[in-house]
Amino acid sequence: MTTPASKNTADTDGPLTIDDLARRVQLPVRTIREYHTMRLLPPPERRGRLAGIRDLLGAWESGTDLVTLLGVDESQAALDETPLFLTRAELFQRLPALDEATLGRASRIGLVRPYGEDHFGVRSPALLGLVADWVRLGASLDGALDLVEVLAGDLDTLAGKLASLVIECIWEPATATGRAGELPDLLRRGRPLLLQGAASTLADRIGAALAERAGTATDGGQLLAVLDEIRVGAFADSAGRIHRRGDAG
Protein backbone atom coordinates (compact mmCIF):
# COMPACT_ATOMS: atom_id res chain seq x y z
CA MET A 1 0.00 0.00 0.00
CA THR A 2 1.41 3.39 -0.93
CA THR A 3 1.59 6.42 1.30
CA PRO A 4 1.03 10.10 0.57
CA ALA A 5 3.85 11.57 -1.47
CA SER A 6 5.06 15.13 -1.28
CA LYS A 7 7.56 17.31 -3.08
CA ASN A 8 11.14 17.47 -1.96
CA THR A 9 10.75 18.34 1.70
CA ALA A 10 14.15 19.97 1.77
CA ASP A 11 12.69 22.83 -0.29
CA THR A 12 10.20 23.69 2.45
CA ASP A 13 12.05 26.23 4.57
CA GLY A 14 9.48 29.04 4.63
CA PRO A 15 6.19 29.18 6.51
CA LEU A 16 3.21 27.33 5.06
CA THR A 17 -0.46 28.15 5.27
CA ILE A 18 -2.95 25.46 6.25
CA ASP A 19 -3.97 25.27 2.58
CA ASP A 20 -0.33 24.74 1.58
CA LEU A 21 0.10 21.98 4.13
CA ALA A 22 -3.13 20.27 3.06
CA ARG A 23 -1.97 20.24 -0.56
CA ARG A 24 1.47 18.91 0.36
CA VAL A 25 0.17 15.99 2.38
CA GLN A 26 -2.81 15.46 0.04
CA LEU A 27 -5.49 15.75 2.70
CA PRO A 28 -8.52 18.03 3.01
CA VAL A 29 -8.04 21.30 4.88
CA ARG A 30 -10.73 20.03 7.25
CA THR A 31 -8.48 17.15 8.31
CA ILE A 32 -5.59 19.51 9.09
CA ARG A 33 -7.92 21.70 11.13
CA GLU A 34 -9.15 18.63 12.99
CA TYR A 35 -5.54 17.85 13.94
CA HIS A 36 -5.27 21.40 15.32
CA THR A 37 -8.53 20.97 17.23
CA MET A 38 -7.40 17.63 18.65
CA ARG A 39 -4.07 19.24 19.58
CA LEU A 40 -2.13 16.82 17.41
CA LEU A 41 -0.65 19.87 15.68
CA PRO A 42 0.27 23.17 17.32
CA PRO A 43 -2.19 26.01 16.64
CA PRO A 44 -1.35 28.03 13.53
CA GLU A 45 0.05 31.51 13.82
CA ARG A 46 0.41 34.27 11.26
CA ARG A 47 3.94 33.26 10.29
CA GLY A 48 6.26 30.34 10.70
CA ARG A 49 4.60 28.43 13.54
CA LEU A 50 5.26 25.05 11.93
CA ALA A 51 8.99 25.43 12.11
CA GLY A 52 9.52 21.68 11.81
CA ILE A 53 7.60 21.46 8.56
CA ARG A 54 10.29 19.44 6.81
CA ASP A 55 10.07 16.77 9.50
CA LEU A 56 6.28 16.82 9.26
CA LEU A 57 6.23 16.39 5.50
CA GLY A 58 8.96 13.79 5.68
CA ALA A 59 6.83 11.85 8.14
CA TRP A 60 3.89 11.90 5.76
CA GLU A 61 6.16 10.78 2.94
CA SER A 62 7.21 7.75 4.99
CA GLY A 63 3.73 7.12 6.39
CA THR A 64 4.59 7.97 9.99
CA ASP A 65 1.67 8.61 12.33
CA LEU A 66 1.46 12.29 13.30
CA VAL A 67 0.78 11.33 16.92
CA THR A 68 4.05 9.41 16.97
CA LEU A 69 5.93 12.20 15.19
CA LEU A 70 4.77 14.91 17.58
CA GLY A 71 5.03 12.80 20.73
CA VAL A 72 1.44 13.45 21.75
CA ASP A 73 -0.09 11.02 24.21
CA GLU A 74 -3.47 9.63 23.16
CA SER A 75 -5.15 11.00 26.29
CA GLN A 76 -4.16 14.53 25.28
CA ALA A 77 -6.09 14.40 22.03
CA ALA A 78 -9.21 15.89 23.59
CA LEU A 79 -11.80 17.95 21.76
CA ASP A 80 -12.83 19.95 24.81
CA GLU A 81 -12.55 23.72 24.55
CA THR A 82 -11.55 26.56 26.81
CA PRO A 83 -14.73 28.57 27.46
CA LEU A 84 -14.86 32.22 26.47
CA PHE A 85 -15.87 35.06 28.79
CA LEU A 86 -17.08 38.02 26.73
CA THR A 87 -18.57 41.43 27.31
CA ARG A 88 -21.90 42.18 25.62
CA ALA A 89 -20.08 44.29 23.03
CA GLU A 90 -17.58 41.51 22.30
CA LEU A 91 -20.38 38.96 21.93
CA PHE A 92 -22.31 41.19 19.54
CA GLN A 93 -19.12 41.75 17.57
CA ARG A 94 -18.67 38.00 17.11
CA LEU A 95 -22.32 37.48 16.20
CA PRO A 96 -23.68 40.81 14.89
CA ALA A 97 -27.09 39.31 14.06
CA LEU A 98 -27.91 39.04 17.77
CA ASP A 99 -30.51 41.35 19.27
CA GLU A 100 -32.12 41.32 22.69
CA ALA A 101 -34.76 38.75 21.69
CA THR A 102 -32.37 36.31 20.03
CA LEU A 103 -29.84 36.85 22.82
CA GLY A 104 -32.49 35.65 25.26
CA ARG A 105 -33.08 32.55 23.17
CA ALA A 106 -29.34 31.89 22.79
CA SER A 107 -29.11 31.99 26.59
CA ARG A 108 -32.06 29.63 27.08
CA ILE A 109 -30.62 26.96 24.79
CA GLY A 110 -27.14 27.24 26.30
CA LEU A 111 -25.20 28.78 23.42
CA VAL A 112 -24.28 31.63 25.78
CA ARG A 113 -24.77 32.05 29.52
CA PRO A 114 -25.26 35.50 31.06
CA TYR A 115 -23.11 36.62 34.01
CA GLY A 116 -24.53 39.84 35.37
CA GLU A 117 -25.90 42.32 32.88
CA ASP A 118 -22.99 42.81 30.51
CA HIS A 119 -20.93 39.62 30.52
CA PHE A 120 -21.52 36.23 28.94
CA GLY A 121 -19.86 32.85 29.08
CA VAL A 122 -19.56 30.78 25.93
CA ARG A 123 -19.00 27.10 26.70
CA SER A 124 -18.30 26.23 23.07
CA PRO A 125 -16.54 29.00 21.13
CA ALA A 126 -16.53 26.63 18.13
CA LEU A 127 -20.33 26.40 18.15
CA LEU A 128 -20.65 30.18 18.42
CA GLY A 129 -18.26 30.57 15.48
CA LEU A 130 -20.23 28.02 13.47
CA VAL A 131 -23.48 29.92 14.04
CA ALA A 132 -21.75 33.13 12.93
CA ASP A 133 -20.51 31.38 9.77
CA TRP A 134 -23.99 30.11 8.93
CA VAL A 135 -25.50 33.57 9.35
CA ARG A 136 -22.81 35.14 7.17
CA LEU A 137 -23.63 32.53 4.54
CA GLY A 138 -27.25 33.69 4.46
CA ALA A 139 -28.99 31.46 7.00
CA SER A 140 -31.33 33.13 9.46
CA LEU A 141 -30.16 33.39 13.04
CA ASP A 142 -33.39 31.75 14.18
CA GLY A 143 -32.69 28.82 11.86
CA ALA A 144 -29.15 28.45 13.18
CA LEU A 145 -30.43 28.58 16.76
CA ASP A 146 -33.01 25.91 15.88
CA LEU A 147 -30.14 23.58 15.06
CA VAL A 148 -28.27 24.45 18.27
CA GLU A 149 -31.46 23.88 20.29
CA VAL A 150 -31.95 20.41 18.79
CA LEU A 151 -28.30 19.58 19.37
CA ALA A 152 -28.38 20.75 22.98
CA GLY A 153 -31.64 18.95 23.73
CA ASP A 154 -30.52 15.66 22.24
CA LEU A 155 -27.15 15.91 23.98
CA ASP A 156 -28.89 16.43 27.31
CA THR A 157 -30.88 13.24 26.71
CA LEU A 158 -27.79 11.33 25.60
CA ALA A 159 -25.74 12.60 28.54
CA GLY A 160 -28.39 11.39 30.97
CA LYS A 161 -28.46 7.93 29.42
CA LEU A 162 -24.67 7.66 29.36
CA ALA A 163 -24.38 8.86 32.96
CA SER A 164 -26.82 6.17 34.08
CA LEU A 165 -24.84 3.52 32.23
CA VAL A 166 -21.51 4.76 33.61
CA ILE A 167 -22.88 4.46 37.15
CA GLU A 168 -24.52 1.09 36.54
CA CYS A 169 -21.94 -0.63 34.36
CA ILE A 170 -18.63 0.93 35.45
CA TRP A 171 -18.79 2.76 38.77
CA GLU A 172 -20.88 0.27 40.74
CA PRO A 173 -18.99 -2.87 39.59
CA ALA A 174 -15.61 -1.23 40.27
CA THR A 175 -16.76 -0.14 43.71
CA ALA A 176 -18.11 -3.61 44.48
CA THR A 177 -14.76 -5.22 43.67
CA GLY A 178 -12.80 -2.78 45.82
CA ARG A 179 -11.15 -1.06 42.86
CA ALA A 180 -12.79 2.34 43.25
CA GLY A 181 -9.33 3.85 43.74
CA GLU A 182 -8.60 3.23 40.05
CA LEU A 183 -11.67 5.13 38.90
CA PRO A 184 -10.18 8.67 38.90
CA ASP A 185 -7.50 7.61 36.42
CA LEU A 186 -10.05 5.65 34.40
CA LEU A 187 -12.42 8.61 34.18
CA ARG A 188 -9.56 11.02 33.48
CA ARG A 189 -8.49 8.90 30.53
CA GLY A 190 -12.02 8.00 29.51
CA ARG A 191 -13.28 11.57 29.25
CA PRO A 192 -11.14 12.64 26.25
CA LEU A 193 -11.53 9.23 24.63
CA LEU A 194 -15.31 9.47 24.90
CA LEU A 195 -15.27 13.00 23.50
CA GLN A 196 -13.07 11.92 20.61
CA GLY A 197 -15.17 8.85 19.87
CA ALA A 198 -18.42 10.82 20.03
CA ALA A 199 -17.06 13.53 17.73
CA SER A 200 -15.74 11.05 15.15
CA THR A 201 -18.95 9.00 15.18
CA LEU A 202 -21.18 12.05 14.97
CA ALA A 203 -19.17 13.43 12.04
CA ASP A 204 -19.66 10.18 10.13
CA ARG A 205 -23.37 10.01 10.97
CA ILE A 206 -24.02 13.61 9.91
CA GLY A 207 -22.13 13.05 6.64
CA ALA A 208 -24.12 9.91 5.90
CA ALA A 209 -27.42 11.61 6.76
CA LEU A 210 -26.63 14.58 4.53
CA ALA A 211 -25.71 12.24 1.67
CA GLU A 212 -29.04 10.42 2.07
CA ARG A 213 -30.91 13.72 1.83
CA ALA A 214 -28.93 15.08 -1.10
CA GLY A 215 -31.40 13.54 -3.54
CA THR A 216 -34.16 15.91 -2.42
CA ALA A 217 -31.95 18.95 -1.74
CA THR A 218 -31.49 21.82 -4.17
CA ASP A 219 -28.39 21.07 -6.26
CA GLY A 220 -27.89 17.80 -4.39
CA GLY A 221 -25.08 16.77 -6.74
CA GLN A 222 -22.97 19.68 -5.55
CA LEU A 223 -23.77 18.77 -1.94
CA LEU A 224 -22.48 15.25 -2.55
CA ALA A 225 -19.34 16.65 -4.17
CA VAL A 226 -18.70 18.92 -1.18
CA LEU A 227 -19.22 16.06 1.27
CA ASP A 228 -16.68 13.98 -0.64
CA GLU A 229 -14.21 16.86 -0.66
CA ILE A 230 -14.32 17.52 3.09
CA ARG A 231 -14.39 13.95 4.35
CA VAL A 232 -11.36 12.68 6.23
CA GLY A 233 -9.11 11.42 3.47
CA ALA A 234 -6.73 9.22 5.43
CA PHE A 235 -6.60 6.21 7.70
CA ALA A 236 -3.97 4.57 9.87
CA ASP A 237 -3.04 0.90 9.80
CA SER A 238 -2.26 -1.18 12.89
CA ALA A 239 1.38 -0.09 12.79
CA GLY A 240 0.40 3.59 12.92
CA ARG A 241 1.31 4.32 9.29
CA ILE A 242 -0.99 6.83 7.61
CA HIS A 243 -2.43 6.19 4.15
CA ARG A 244 -4.74 8.07 1.88
CA ARG A 245 -8.16 6.58 1.27
CA GLY A 246 -8.24 4.89 -2.10
CA ASP A 247 -4.60 3.81 -2.06
CA ALA A 248 -4.26 0.32 -3.46
CA GLY A 249 -2.68 -2.44 -1.41
N, C-alpha and C positions, 0 to 999 in steps of 0.2 A: 504494500500500500504506500502511495507516495504522500509526501507532506508538502505544506505550502512552500512555494519557492519565492524568493525575493531577489531584488537586484543585489549587486555587490555591496554588502553591508559596510565595507570599508569606506564607501563614498558618502556615508550618512553621518557627517560631522555636525551639521547645523541642526537647529530645532525643527521639529516636525509638528504639524497640526494633527488633530485627531483624524481628519480626512486623509492626510498623507499616510499616517500609520495604518489606517484601515486598508488603503490601497496596497501598501507594501506587504501586509500579511494576508491580504485577500480575504478579509472578513468584513461584514457590515459595520458601519459606524456604530450601530446600536450595540453590537457585541463589545466593542472597545469601551463604550460608555458603561456597559454593564460591569466590565472589569474595574472601572473607576468606582462605580457604586458599591461593588462588593469589596473594594479596597485591595484588589489584587494588583492594581496599578496605582501609583501615586496620582493625586489630583492634578489636572493640567493647569499650567500657569501661562501667562502671556508669551513667555519666551523660555525655551531651553530647559523646561522642567525634566524632560526625559533625557537626562544627560547620558545614560547608559543605553542609548537607542541601538547602538551597534550590537551590543550583547543581546538585546531584546530581539532584534531581527535575526541575529544568528541563531537564537534559540528556536524561533519559528522555522527557520530553514532546516534545522536538524530535528524538529518535531518535539522539542522539549516543552514540558508543561510549564505554563507561566507561574503557577503556584510554586513549583520547584525552583524555577529561575529566581524568583523574587524572595524566596525563603519565607513565605507567608504560611502560618499555621492554619489548618482548615477551620478551626474554631474562630479565627479572626475574620473570616469571610462573611460578615453579617451584613444584612440589608437594613438594619435599624438606622435611624437618622438622629441627628442632634436637633432638638426642637428650636424653633425661632421664637424670639420675643420682640414684637414690633410695636411701635407707636401706631396710632390710628392713621397718621399721615403716611407712614412707611407701608402699612398694609394697603391703603388705597393706591399708593404708587405702584405696588406690585400687581394689584388687581383693580385697575381704574374703573371697571364696570360696576363695582360695588356701590350701593347706596344704603341708606339706613335700613330699608326693608330687607334687601338681600343680605345685608350684614347680619341681621337678626336670624335669618334662615341659616346662613353659613355657621353661625354659632350653635343653633339648635342641632344641626346634623354633625357637629364636631369638626368641621373643617378648620375653624378658628375657635378660640376660647377667650372670652373677655376677662381682663384683670383690671378692675377699676373701670374708669370711664374712657381712658385714652390709651390703653395698652391691651395687646392681644397675644396669646400664645398660639403657635402653629405647630401642632405635633408632627405633621408631615409636610415639610417644605416642598417635597417633590410633588405631592398632590396639589398643593396650592399653585405651583408652577404649571402643572398640567392643565388645571382649570384656566389659568391665564392664557396658555397656548391655544386652548380650544376656543376661547372667546375671541382672541385675535384672529383666528381662522374664520370666524363668522358665526360660530355657534352662540346661542343665547346663554346668558349666565344662568337663567333658570334651568335650561336644559342640562348644562354642565353640573349644576347642583343636584338635579334629579339623579344623575349617575352617581355622584358622591353619596347621596342619601341611600341609594340602593346598596352600594358597596358597604357603607358603614353599618346599615341594618343587618345585612347578611353576615358581615364579619362578627357582629355582636352575637348572632345566633351560633355561628361556627365556634367562636371563642368559648361560649358556654358549654357546648357539647364536648369540645376538646378538654376543657378544664375538668369536667365530670369524669372523662375517661382517664385523664392523668391521675386524678385522685384514686379512682377505682382500680385501674390496671397497673399503675406504677408506684404511687406513693404508699397506698395501703399494703400491697405485697412486700415492698421493701421494708416498711416499718415492722410488719409481722415477722420478718426473718432477722430482725435486729441489724439491718444494714442501712438504717436511716441516715447514718453519718456520711454515707456516700452520695446522698441525694443532692447536696449543694453543688458538688462538682458535676453530677449528671445533669442537673437543670441548667447549670452555667454553660455546659457544652451543648445541651439540647436546644437551648433557646435560639442561638444563631443557626443551628442546623434546621430547626423547624421553620424559621423565617426563610431560609434559603430554599428549602424544599417547597414551601407554600408558594413562594414567588415564581419558581421555575415551573411548577405544575399549573399555576394560574395563568402564566404567560402562554403555555401550550394550549390550555383550554380556551382562552379568549381567542387565540389565533384560529383554532379549529372552528369555534362558533362563528367567527366572522366569515371564514371561508364557506361555511354552510349557508350563510345568509347572503353571500355575494350574488347568487342567482337572482334574487329579487331586489337587490340594491341598484340605484342609479349608477351606470358605468361600473357594473360589478367586475368586468374583466380587468379594469385598472386596479380595483381593490385587491383582486387576487395577485396581480403583479406586484403591488406594494407589499402585501403580506409575504410574498416569496423573497422580496428584496431585503426585508428587515429581519427575517428569521435568523436565529443563531446558525451560523454557517460552518460550525466546527464541532468535533467531538473528540473525546480522549479515549484511548484504549486502556487496557488494564495495566500497562506499563507507564501510563501517564503521558504518552506521546500524543500530540495534538494533530488531527487530520481535518482537512476540509470535507464537508459532506459531498458525496458524489465521487470522491477519489476511488479508483478501482483497487481491489486487492491484488 
